[in-house]
Structures are given as structure tokens and as C-alpha cells.
């Protein structure tokens, strides 16, 4: 009986410690994202979309941290790229990926975004051609890209 109570106490203390460390990490992530959202150089027209796109909630949930290497799939014109770059800071990097087929859609927006943020590189390539080295990416995001996928009854893609 003593062993069972001891096990229960150790489990409870361990669980509390994990929760405490998890909430500290989530809080620091939220603080970093909030600072990026309020950055003085952030375009006002992009900040106007925050209510609809919910970047604080999305990126805090992802657990983004300063110094991370982030691969942003189908970044488009870079709405999230701006926030990601400022969140990971100067010690982090963001690889802004767009397939070549996006060039008609993005125009120069992705090139201009990458050029304006020193920790961002643009990769114009398809998913199956990406070649990040092992363990070089800490977080992969694919936030706005999946919206073009949908299904009809029976599970067939339209």
C-alpha cells in the first residue's frame, strides 16, 4: 500500500512539473508572437487581418520559440512569414517555400518579403524537391496552403 501511495505522489508531482514547464513554454511563445504582431514595421493592412487569421493563437499553439528554424510551406506573399521571422528573431531562420506555380499569384510579393527580412530565405520549389538537411528544421508550418483542398461525398477530391 505504501508503494502505491508513493507511486501516486511521484506521478502527481511529475505531472505538475510537466504542466508547469509546458505553460511556461506556451507563455513565452505567446509573448514572442505578441511582440512580433505589434512590431512597428508590420504593415497596417496585414495587422487588420489578425482578427480573422488569429496568428497569436495559431503560432502560440505551434510552440514557436526564438532561435528556431522554421519551414513555412506555401507561404504565398508572406503574411505569416513576417510574423514568423520576427518571432524567431535574429538567431532563428525562416525558409519561405512556394512552388513555382505560385509565381503568377504572388508576383514579386514573396521576393520582396524575403528581401526585407534578413532571416528569411525564399525557396521556389515543390514539396517533393525540398532537401533540408537532417535536424535542420525545428518547425514546419502549412497554415494558409491547405485551404484549396476539399472533398465531395465519398471522399473524392474535387
C-alpha positions as CSV (number, residue, x, y, z in Angstrom):
1,X,0.0,0.0,0.0
2,X,2.9,2.4,0.8
3,X,4.4,1.7,-2.6
4,X,1.1,2.6,-4.3
5,X,0.8,5.9,-2.4
6,X,4.5,6.7,-3.1
7,X,3.9,6.0,-6.8
8,X,0.8,8.2,-6.8
9,X,2.7,11.0,-5.2
10,X,5.6,10.8,-7.6
11,X,3.2,10.7,-10.5
12,X,1.3,13.7,-9.2
13,X,4.5,15.7,-8.7
14,X,5.8,14.7,-12.1
15,X,2.6,15.7,-13.8
16,X,2.5,19.1,-12.1
17,X,6.1,19.7,-13.1
18,X,5.4,18.9,-16.7
19,X,2.3,21.1,-16.7
20,X,4.3,24.0,-15.2
21,X,7.1,23.7,-17.7
22,X,4.6,23.4,-20.6
23,X,2.7,26.5,-19.5
24,X,6.0,28.5,-19.2
25,X,6.9,27.5,-22.7
26,X,3.5,28.3,-24.1
27,X,3.5,31.7,-22.3
28,X,6.9,32.6,-23.7
29,X,5.8,31.6,-27.2
30,X,2.7,33.8,-26.8
31,X,4.8,36.7,-25.7
32,X,7.1,36.3,-28.6
33,X,4.3,36.2,-31.1
34,X,2.5,39.2,-29.5
35,X,5.7,41.2,-29.8
36,X,6.0,40.3,-33.4
37,X,2.4,41.3,-34.0
38,X,2.9,44.7,-32.5
39,X,6.3,45.3,-34.3
40,X,6.4,48.9,-35.6
41,X,7.4,47.8,-39.1
42,X,4.4,45.4,-39.6
43,X,2.1,46.6,-42.4
44,X,-1.1,48.0,-41.0
45,X,-3.2,46.3,-43.8
46,X,-1.8,43.0,-42.6
47,X,-2.5,43.7,-38.9
48,X,-6.1,44.4,-39.9
49,X,-6.5,40.7,-40.8
50,X,-5.4,39.5,-37.3
51,X,-9.0,39.0,-36.1
52,X,-9.8,36.7,-39.0
53,X,-6.5,34.8,-39.2
54,X,-5.8,34.6,-35.5
55,X,-2.0,34.5,-35.7
56,X,-1.4,34.8,-31.9
57,X,-3.5,31.7,-31.3
58,X,-2.1,29.7,-34.3
59,X,1.6,30.4,-33.6
60,X,1.3,30.1,-29.8
61,X,-0.3,26.7,-30.3
62,X,2.6,25.7,-32.6
63,X,5.0,26.4,-29.8
64,X,7.3,28.7,-31.8
65,X,10.4,29.9,-30.0
66,X,13.2,32.3,-30.5
67,X,16.1,30.8,-32.4
68,X,14.0,28.2,-34.2
69,X,14.5,27.2,-37.9
70,X,11.0,27.3,-39.4
71,X,10.0,25.9,-42.8
72,X,6.8,27.7,-44.0
73,X,5.1,25.6,-46.7
74,X,3.2,27.5,-49.4
75,X,3.9,30.9,-47.8
76,X,2.3,32.8,-50.6
77,X,3.0,36.5,-50.3
78,X,4.4,36.1,-46.8
79,X,1.6,37.3,-44.5
80,X,2.7,34.7,-41.8
81,X,6.4,34.9,-42.9
82,X,6.6,38.4,-41.5
83,X,5.3,37.3,-38.1
84,X,7.4,34.1,-38.1
85,X,10.6,35.9,-38.9
86,X,10.1,38.4,-36.1
87,X,9.0,35.7,-33.6
88,X,12.1,33.5,-34.2
89,X,14.3,36.6,-34.1
90,X,17.8,37.2,-35.4
91,X,19.0,33.9,-34.0
92,X,16.4,32.0,-36.0
93,X,15.6,31.4,-39.7
94,X,12.5,31.1,-41.8
95,X,12.5,29.2,-45.1
96,X,9.6,30.6,-47.1
97,X,8.6,27.9,-49.6
98,X,6.4,28.4,-52.6
99,X,6.0,26.2,-55.6
100,X,6.9,27.8,-59.0
101,X,3.2,27.6,-59.9
102,X,2.6,30.3,-57.3
103,X,4.6,32.9,-59.2
104,X,1.5,34.1,-61.2
105,X,-0.3,34.5,-57.9
106,X,2.4,36.1,-55.7
107,X,4.1,38.2,-58.4
108,X,7.1,39.9,-56.6
109,X,5.5,39.8,-53.2
110,X,7.4,36.7,-52.0
111,X,10.7,38.0,-53.3
112,X,10.1,41.4,-51.8
113,X,9.1,39.9,-48.4
114,X,12.2,37.7,-48.3
115,X,14.5,40.6,-49.3
116,X,13.0,42.8,-46.5
117,X,13.6,40.3,-43.7
118,X,17.3,39.3,-43.1
119,X,16.5,35.9,-41.5
120,X,14.2,34.7,-44.4
121,X,15.2,32.8,-47.5
122,X,12.8,32.1,-50.3
123,X,12.7,28.5,-51.7
124,X,10.8,28.3,-55.0
125,X,10.4,24.6,-55.3
126,X,7.8,21.9,-54.9
127,X,7.3,19.9,-51.7
128,X,9.0,16.8,-53.1
129,X,12.1,18.7,-54.1
130,X,12.8,20.2,-50.7
131,X,16.1,19.0,-49.3
132,X,16.6,20.3,-45.8
133,X,19.4,18.6,-44.0
134,X,18.6,16.2,-41.2
135,X,17.6,18.0,-38.0
136,X,18.0,21.5,-39.6
137,X,14.3,22.4,-39.3
138,X,12.6,22.8,-35.8
139,X,9.1,23.5,-37.0
140,X,7.2,23.1,-40.3
141,X,4.1,25.2,-40.8
142,X,1.5,24.9,-43.6
143,X,-1.1,27.4,-42.5
144,X,-2.8,29.0,-45.4
145,X,-1.9,26.5,-48.1
146,X,-4.4,23.7,-47.3
147,X,-7.5,25.9,-47.9
148,X,-7.6,24.8,-51.6
149,X,-8.2,21.2,-50.7
150,X,-11.8,20.0,-50.4
151,X,-13.8,16.8,-50.8
152,X,-17.1,15.8,-52.2
153,X,-19.3,13.0,-50.7
154,X,-17.5,9.7,-50.9
155,X,-14.1,11.2,-50.1
156,X,-13.0,12.1,-53.6
157,X,-11.1,15.2,-54.1
158,X,-12.8,17.8,-56.3
